[in-house]
Amino acid sequence: MTVTVATLGFPRIGPRRELKFALEKFWSGKIDAARLQETASGLRTAAWARQKALGVDWLPSNDFSLYDHVLDTSRMLGAVPKRYGAADGTADLATYFAMARGASGSAGCGHAHDSVTAGEMTKWFDTNYHYIVPEIEPGQKLSLGRLKIVEEYREAKAQGYATRPVLLGPVTWLSLAKGQGVDPFDLLDEVLGLYRVILGHLAREGAEWVQIDEPILVTDLSETQRRAFTRAYAKLGRSGPRLMLTTYFGGLEDNLSLAASLPVAGLHVDLVRAPEQLETVLRSAPRELLLSLGVIDGRNVWRADLQALLARIEPVAAERDLVLAPSCSLLHVPVDLGLEPKLDDELKQWLAFAVQKIEELDLLRRALNGGAESVYDALAASARAAASRKTSPRIHDTAVQARLAGVTPAMRERPAGHAERIRAQAEVLALPLFPTTTIGSFPQTAEVRHARAEHNRGALDGAAYHAFLREETERAIRWQECVGLDMLVHGEFERNDMVQYFGEKLAGFAFTMNGWVQSYGSRCVRPPILFGDVARPQPMTVDWWRYAQSLTDKPVKGMLTGPVTILNWSFVRDDQPREASCRQIALAIRDEVTDLEAAGCKAIQIDEAALREGLPLRRRDWQAYLDWAVDCFRLSAAGVGNATQIHTHMCYSEFNEILPSIAAMDTDVISIETARSQMELLEGFARYRYPSAIGPGVYDIHSARVPAEQEMVALMRLAQEHLRPEQLWVNPDCGLKTRNWEEVKPAIAAMVAAARTLRADAQVEA
């Protein structure tokens, strides 16, 4: 029996975010499309070469994307909405980016005049990666678009790399699609016809295998989806190359018999998220089915216990050929631990990034094919690292554990109910109807980033950097007063990232220099590494809030990131339940909330942008997660008085099915993303009779478009079809960190003008 190694995908952005910088130069007109494609080609070549050198037998191709692999699939199938003006559903590069980011005027998307909005964006299963939601319009006719998958297979082959192309499966793509008055599955046969053509092209190019990703198989499937799987793979299973049906992010469970019955040549299963499924998979999988075991965590950064894995895999490897792989694409982890010279040796020995994870797979393969004694030293080092992590005093803090044990139910309750709090807050804040605010951050300009970089490398001393940040903060306050916003923010110029900033000030976190992962498009984040018990040594935001508030008579929000979001956007320790770590973070944020209130802050925003994305993929597990997630938020927020207004912000998620839990958070104001979805989310809030105030986003900050006042007024009038005027705030979708002032200033001015129009209309109606 033989064991081989595969990767399901490699980080696209490059070791030093080369793709990000090339994209942003292209979008700003500093390089042309040829230069962008040259950078992309170089990144693909380097990824193939590196994986091959590390011992990967099954190299992926088409795992690269200029923006998003789901959008790539939509483009390939000709699923281009009519508003982009693409003839016959074909999308050139300008149209592709318009679908991703929106466009203004005639920005290459086929329009001679009108601007065009981007596609809706949401989270990829339960990760922090965002994809562009496929749109299916009435009367939609699909047609074969750009065959990127064939082009990149051919590109790799020309360089001597035999690859296994990666293709998002048809049932998952249709399941993620949003139909506008039409069921996406009505297009199943049309989609399958195109997939057969694509597979035929790959076969003619010489592809022997195709990795076809169907992560929807680890979720609760409807009968429509089950029938679609049977129909789809009856047509595709023998259409050319052999298919490796790839599942990840969970266990197959009740879908195992379906997956095992499909006429495919291989099956990949996630044994990190669902290690218990190995035995049932082995019983169900026919002998001729090539099994790919996802034994190395593709979503977290902890080094594996290789000896424990060997003990589990050896009996299987003795009976059948196996492929060893990460649990999922390595898209979700940083590229290389070798780029982290500042991490200390103890912590570093506990970690593995994409390169190191492939090295672990190679080590397992050599042990299984050649005997454990052939890699004795490496296995011993792995065992020492595992033992060190279990016993290190850096991990456990008895004071934190004692405080957590002393939490009482009363600590999760506000002093009074919502109605009484509204009256107290109205008296203190004296806000107008349709109050305006922003979500927190303002543009992190080149000057801000340069000053931070200079300070980090020691070229700008602390006093000079502090003075620079104060100037930026004052400038932002003065502009907000001038433009007429009702509730201000300080702009967050001192913050590198909404999670990293707090993690750097909390005990129990570590940080990387180059540990970037892609969130969407060119947006990359460096998740903190939560390795130990969490505590707050000192206040984190109070001084900056106090300074900002001293500059204005208008209320300035205190801006915090919530415990669930800090947890879900970090690489979290796996030696205790996630909820235990979350409660520790909640107590730390609670201390900051009460310190802000004591300093005089009357409105505190605790962002929980990632609460929805942590929802388990199986519905039966939802309530347990929501119970502890809401509990943690309440623990962080409930220490304030009735007159202190608690805000939260959530973005790019479907909320309707969890509205009772959102209401249970007991906030006073919630702001949500609604610009791309045309206020669609508000229907659920209205049906639920959500009691708190809501700020539905009217400015899509992930697009370069500057919306007009009339567009925002129209969106808010849609909102009023669902909610009372006194319930509504007016704000952007999200923070403005990634935009530039040339876009932000006219957009916010238009937003304030829209609010004034709405107030005038309300007076007339009264």
N, C-alpha and C positions, 0 to 999 in steps of 0.2 A: 504494500500500500504506500502511496506517495502523498506527501503534504506539500502544498504550494502556498504562495502568499499573493494576496490581491489588495489593492486599495480601491475604494469606491469613489474617490474624488480627493483632490489635493487643494490646499488653499489657493485661491485665484489671485489674491491681491499682490503676491510677491513678498519676499522676505522683508523688504523695507517699504512696503506700500507703493511699489512702482506703478501698479494699475491705477490707484487712487490719483496720483499726481498727474499721470498721463490723461485720465478722463477729465480732470478739472482744467488742465491746460487746453484740451480740445474744446470743452464747453465754453471756455472764455476766449477762444479764437487764437490762442498762442501757438497751437500746432494744428496741422491738418489731419484728415482722416487717415492718410497713408502713414503718418508718423504714429498715430494711435495704434493702428493695426500692427505696425512694426514692433511696438512695445509689447502688445498682446502676444504676438508670435514668439518673441523672445522669452516671455514668461512661460508659455506652454512648453517650449523646447527645454528650458531650464528645469521645469517640473518633471518632464519625462526622464531627462538625463539623471536627475537626482534620485528619483524613485528607482530607476533601473540600477543605479550604482548601489543603492541600499538593499537590493535583493528582491525587488518586487517582480513576480512572474507575470501577473495580470495587470498591465498598465491601463489606466483609464484614459480615454479621450472624450472630448465634448463635455468634460466636467468644468471647463473654463467658460466664463461668460463675461461679456463687457458690462452687464448690469445684473441680470437675473435669469436663472435657467428656466423658470416657469414662463417668463416673458419670451425667452428664446423659443420655447415650444409653441407658444401662441403664434409667434412670427412664422415658424416653420409650417404651421397648419393653416396659415392665412387668416387667422382669427383676429383681424384688425378692424376695430369699430369704424363705422362710416364717418364719424366726425374727423378722422385723420385724413380723409380724402385720398386714401391709397387705392389706386386702380387695381381691381381684381384681387384685393386682399394682400397684395405684395407690399412689403415695408422696407424701404431703404434705411440707411443708418439714421438719418434725421427723423424719420417717422418712428423708428424703434425708440430713440431717445425721447421723442414727444410722448409716446405711450408711457414711458417710464417717469418722465419729469414734467410733462406739459410743455407748451411752447407759446411764444408770443408772436403775433402778427404772422408773417410768412416764413416762420422759422423752419423751413424745409419739410413741412409735413403735408404739403399738398394744398394748403390754404393760401389764397392770395391776400386775405385781409384778416379774418377773425383769428383770435387766439384760441387755443385748444387746451382742455384740461387733461391731466395725466390719468392713467388708470388707477383704480383703487388699490391701495397697498395694505397688506395685513401680514400677520406672523405665520411663518412656515411651521406648521404643527405646534409643538410646544417649545420652540427655540426662539432666540432673539434675532434670527434672520428674517427679513421681510421679502415677500414676493409680490409681484404685480398680478392682481386677480384677473384671470381670463374673463372676457366679456362675450356673451353670446346674445346677439340681437335677433329680434323676430326676422324671419326670412334669411338668416345668416347662411351664406354659401361658403364653405371652406375650399381652399385650394392650396396646392403645394407652394410654399414660400421658399425662403432661402434654406438650402440643405447644409447648414453649418456642421451638422454631425458628420456628413460625408466629407466635407472640406477638411475638417480637422483630423479625421481618420486618415485621409490621403496625405495630409501634411506630416503626420507622425510617421507614416509608412515611408515617405520619401527620405526621412532622416534615419531610417533603420529601426524604428520602434513599432513592434506589432502590438496594437492596442485593442482593448475591449471597449467599444464606444458605449457611452452612457446615454440612455434615453428615458426621459420621464414617461412612465406608463400611461396608456390612454385612459384607464379607469380613474387613476389619481388625478390626471389633468381635468377630466370632466367633473370629478367630485369637487375640485377646487374652483371650478368656473362658476360664474354668476350669470344666470339667465335673466334677461329682461322680458318677462312675460312669456318665457319659453323654458322648457326643461332641457338643460344641456345634454342629457342622455338621449334626447331625440336625435342628436347628431352622431350617435355611437357608430352606426354603420359607415357614415361618411368619414369619421375619424379613422376607423379601422382600415378603410380603403387607402387612406393616405399613409398610415403606418406600414401597410404591406408594401407600398411603393418604396418607402424609405428603407425598409429592411432589404428589399430587393436591390436597391442601389448599393447598400453596404455589402451584400453578398457578392455583387459583381466586382466591388473594389477589393475583395479578398478577406473581409471580416469573417472570422469563424465563430465568434461569440459576440453577443450584445448584452450589456447589463441594462435591464429594463426595471426601473425603480417604481415600485408600487407601495409606498409607505402607508397608503390608505388602508392596507390590509391589517394594520395593527389597531384599527379603530372599530367602532361598532358599525357594521355595514347594514344598509337597507337591503330589501329583497331586490330592488332595482340594481344596486351595485353588485350584488352576488350574481345575478343573471348576466350583468355586463361582463364580469370576469370570465364566466363560462363561455360566453359568446366570443369575447375578444380573443382569448387564447386558443380557442378552437380554430380561429382564423390566422392568428399570428404565430402559433407555436411551431408551425412547419412552413413558415414563409421564407426561410433563408437561413441566416445564422442561427446557431443555437442560442437560446435565451437563458440568462441567469436572472431569475425573478428575485428582485432584491427588496427586502423589507427591513425596516429599522424604526427606532424610537419606541419600541415596545414588543410585546409578545403577540404571536398569531392567535393563540387561545382558540376561540370558537371558529376562527377562520382557517385553522390549520388544515382541516380536511379538504376545504376548498382549494387552498394553495397547493397542497400535495397532489390534488387530482388534476391540476392543469397540465397540459402537454408542453412542459418546458424542460430544458435539459439540466438546469441547476436551480437551487434555492438558497438564498442568503437569509440568515436569521440573526437577530440581535440577542446575543447572550450576555450583554452588559445590563441593559434595561430589564431583560427577562431571562435570567440564567436558568430558571426552573423549567424552561420549555425544551431544553436539550433532549431529555429522555422521551418526551412525547413526539418530538420531531423525528428522532431516530426510529421510533416505532411506526410512524406514519409515512416516512419517506421511502419510496421504492429504492431498491439497491442501485438501480441505474441512474438515479438522480444524484448529481454532484452537489454535495452540501458545502456551503460557504458559511463558516462560523465566525460571527462578529464577536471576538473575544477580547479585543482591546478597545477601551472607551474612546470613541470618536468625538465625544462632547465635553469631556473634562480633562484636566491636565495632570491627574495623578498617575504615578508610575504603577504598573501592574505587579501583582504578586505572581511572578512567573512560575514559581514552584507549585503553587496551588493550582494554577491553570494547567500545567503539565499533568498533574495528577488526575485532573478531570478529563483531559483530552486524550491522553495516551490510550485508554481502552478503545476509544472510538477510532483513532488513527490506525490501530491494529486491525480493524475490521473493514475499513473502506477508505478510498481516496478522499482527501479533505482539502478545502481551501481555507486558510486562515486570513482574517481580514479585520479591520476596525469595525466597530458596531455600525457605523454610518460613515458618510463622507467626512474627511478631515477638514472640510470647510469651516467647521465650528471651533477649531483650536488654532493657536498660533503656529507659525512655521517651524521655528528652530530654537530650542533651549540654548544652543550655543551662542546665540546673539544676546545673551543676558549676563554680562560680566558682573553686574552689581548684586545679583542674588547671592546670598551666602551659601556656602557649601552644604550646610545641613538641610536647608530648605530645597536646594537644587536637586539633591539626591532623591527627593520624594516626587519629582516632577518628570513629565514627558510631554513634549509638544509633538507636532506632526512627524518630524524627522525621527525623533526618539521612539515614537510609537511604531514606525516602520521597523526600526532596529529591534524592538521587542518582538515583533512578528517574525522577523528573520531569525532571531534567537530561538523562538519556539519551534520554528520549522527545522532548524539544524538539530535541536535536541530530539525532535520526534523522528527525523530521518536518519540521524547518525548516532543517537544515544545521548543521554543527559551528560555523560562523562565528557563528551566532546566540547561542551560549553560550561564546564564545572565552575570556572572562576566567575563567569558572567552571572550564572544562576545564584552563586553565593553572594555576589554584590547586590542582586535584586532582593535576596532574603534579608540581608543586613539593612537595606533601606526600609523594607517593610517593618522590620522590628524597631528600627529607630523612630519611625513615625508613631508607632503605638506607645512608645515610652517617653517621648520628648517632653520636658517640662514646659516648652513653649506652647503646647497645645491646650493644656488644661489650667484654668484659673478658678480656684476654689471660691473666691469672692463673687465672681460672676455667677457661678452655680448656686451659691447660697442666696443671692438676690433673686434669681429666677424662681427658686423654691418658695420665696416669700411673696410672690405675686398673688393678689386677692381679686375676686370678682369685681369689687368696687373700683379697682384701678382701671377697668375697661369701660366705665360708665360716665357720661357727661353729667353735670349737676342737674340739668333740667332737660325737658323735651324740646323738640324742634321748634314748636310755635313760640315758646317763651324765649328761646335763643334768638329767633328772628327779630322779635321786638327789642331785645337788649342790643343787638348788633346794629339795628337801624338807627337807634338813638346815638350810638357811638360813631358810626361811620358816615351817616347822612349822605348816602349815595343816591344818584338819580335813577329813574327808570332806565332799563337797558344799560347798566354800568359797563364801562369798558376797562379792559386790563389786557396784559399779555401773560404768557405762560411762565416766563421767568428769565430766560437768557436773551441777550442781545448779540449782534454779530461779533464773532471772534475774528477780528480783522487781522490782516497780515501784521499790523503793528502790535496788536495784543499778543499774537503767537510769537513774534520775534522777541518781544520783551520777556515773555515767559522762558523762551529758549535761552536767551542771554543770561537770565537769572539762574536757570538750572545749571548752566555751565560755568557760573561764577564770574561772568563778565559784567553783570549788573548787580550791584550789592542790594541787600534787603531793603535799605531805606529808600533807595532810588526806585526800586520796583514797587514798593508800597506807595510811593508818591505817584507813580505812573497810574496805578490802579485806582487811586483816589480821583485822579483827574478824569479817567474814563467813566467812573461811577457818577461824578458830578455832571459830566457832559450828558450822560444818559438821563439823569433826573431832570435836568433843565429842558432837554428836548421833550421828554414825556409831559412835563408841565405845559410846554409851548404847544404841543400838538393837541392837548386836551384830554388825555387819558384820565380816568377817574381813580383807579387804584394802580399805583406804580410798583415797579420792581427795581432792584439795584443793578441788574444787568449781568451779574455773575462773571465779571471779567477775571476774577481771581481763580475761577474754577476751570480745570482742564476737562472735566467730564462730570456728569451729574452723579455718577456712582463712584468713580475713582477719587474725586475730591473728598468725599466723606470717608471712604475706606482708608485714605492716607492719614486721616485724623483719628481713626479708631484702632484700638489694639486688636490683634488677631488677623490682620490683613497684610499681604505682601503685594508688591507691584513690580511690573516688568518695564523694560525700556522699549522693547520691540515685540511685545506679545499681542499684536493686533489681530483682530478677527473682523470679518465683514458683517456689517449689519444690513446694509442695502447699498446698491450702486457703489459710489465712492466713499460712502460713510463707513468708517472703521472705528472700532472701540477697543480699548485695552481693559478687559475685565479684571478686576482685582482677584487675587487668590485668597480666599477665605480659608485659612489653615487652622485657626485656633479659636478659643473662646473670645467673645467680642465685648469690649467695654469702651466707654468714652472718657479719656483722661481729662479733657477740658472742653469748654465751649468751642464750637466749630464755626458758627456763622454770626454770632451775636454782635461782634464788633463791626462787621461790614453792614449789618442791618442798621445798627445804631447810627453809623456815619451817614448812610443814605437817608434815614428818616430825619436827621438833623438839617438836611438841605431843603426840606419841603414841608408844607403844612398838609399836603395830601397823604393819605395812608400808603405806606410801603409794605408790601407783603414780605414776610419772612419766607425763605425758599429752602425747602428740605426735600430730600429723596426718601421715600418711604421704605420700611423694613423689607417688604416683600419684593420690591423692585431691586433694592441693593442685593438681596439674596439671589433673585432670578437672573440678574445681570453680572453675577460673579461666578468664578469657578469655585464651587462650594465643597468643603471637606465632606468626605464620604464615610467618615467613621462615626457619625451620629445622625439621627433623623434631621432632615432639613428644617422641620418645624422648630426643633430645639435651637438651631442656629438663628432662625428668624426671630424667635422670642428674645434672644440676647440682643439682636440688632434693635428690636422694638424698644427695649428698655433704654438703650443708648439714645435713640431718637427722642424718646419721651423726655429725657433730661434736657435735650436741646430745645424742645417745644416749650417746656416750662421756663427755661432760662430766657427765651425770646419774649414770652408773655411778661415775665418779671421786668424785662428791660423796657416794656411799654408797647410791644408789638400787638396790634389789634386784629391782624389777619395773617394766618400762617398756612402756607400751601405745603402739603405733604404729598409729593407725587407718587402715584402707584401705577406708572405707565405699564409695568410688566405683570400686574396681578393676573390679568386674564391669560397671558401666555403660559403661566405656570399650571393652568388647568390640565389635569390628567387627560389622556386621550380616550380613556374609557369612561363613559358616563357614570358607571357605578362608583367610580372613585372621586367624582367631582365634589360631593358634599364634604367629605373628610378634608380635602384640601381647602375648600372655601371656608370651612369652619375655622381652621387654624390661621389662614391668611387674613381673614377679617378680624379675628381675635388679635392678631399681631398689630394690625393697623389701629384698632381701637386702643390697644395698650399704649401705642405711641402717641395718640392724639388726645386721649380723654382726660389729661391732667390739667386742662385749662378751664377757665370760667365761662359763663354763658355769653358774655359780651365779646369774647375772642372768636373770630370767625375762622373756621377750619375749612380750607379748600383741599381738593385733590385733583389730579389730572390723570387721565387715561387716554391712550392713543392707539389707533390702528388695531382694533379688536372688535369682535362681535360680542355685544353685551347682553342681548335680549334674553338669552337663556339663563343668565345669572343675576338678573336684576334684583331678586330678593336679597342676595348677598351684597350687592353694591349698596342697596338701601341700608342694610345692616351695618355698613361702615359708619353710618351716622355722621356724615359730613354736612357742612352747611352749604357748600358750593362744589359742584363737580364740573370740570371742563373736559370736553371729549372731542375727538376728531370726527368731523361730519362734512367737511367741504367737498371731498372727493365723492362721498356717497350721497350728496344732495339731501342731507338731513334725514336719511333713511333710518338711522339708529333711533331717532326720537320717537318713532311710532311705538316702539316697545316701552320706552319710558312713559309715554302717555297712557298706554294700556295698563301699565302697572300702577299708574297714579303716583309716580315718583314724587316724594314730598319736598325735596331740597331744590335749591336753585341750580340751574344748568347753564354752562357756557358752551354752546355748540360752535365748533370752529368754523369761521367764515373765510379764512385765509389759509390756503394749502401751502405750508411753508416748505414742503419738500419739492416744490416746483419753482422754477425761475419766474413764473408768471406773476405780474402785479395785478390783482383783481380790481375791477372798478367798483366805485361806491354802489352803483345800481345792482351789480352782481351780488354784493353782500346784503343789500336791502332785500333782494329777492330771496336769498337763502334764509334770512331772518323771518321773512313773511311765511316761508314754508315752515319754519320752526313754530311760529304762532298758530299754525294749524293743529299743532299737537300740545303746546304748552301755553300757560298764561303769561302775558307780558311781564308781570312782576316776578316771574320765575327765571327770566332769561338774562344772561350776561352776554356781552359781545367780545369775542376774543379770537386770536388765531388758533389754528389746530394744535400747535406745539411750540416749543421754544424756538427762538430765532437765531440760535448760535451759528447755524450753517449757512445762513443767508448773508448778503452784504447790505450796507446801509442804503445804497442806491435803490435797492428793491424794498427794503423794510420801511423807509420813511414814507414814500407815497402810499404803500399798502396800508400802513397804520393810520395815516391821515385819512384815507378813504374809509377805513373801518370806523374811525371816530365820526366822520361825516355821516356814515350810514346810521350810527346810533342816534345822532341828532335828528335825522330824518324820521326814524322810528318813533322818537319821543314826540316830535311835532305831529305825526300821524295819530299817535295815541291821544294827544290833547284834542285834536279835531274830533276824533271818535267819541271822546268823553263829553 
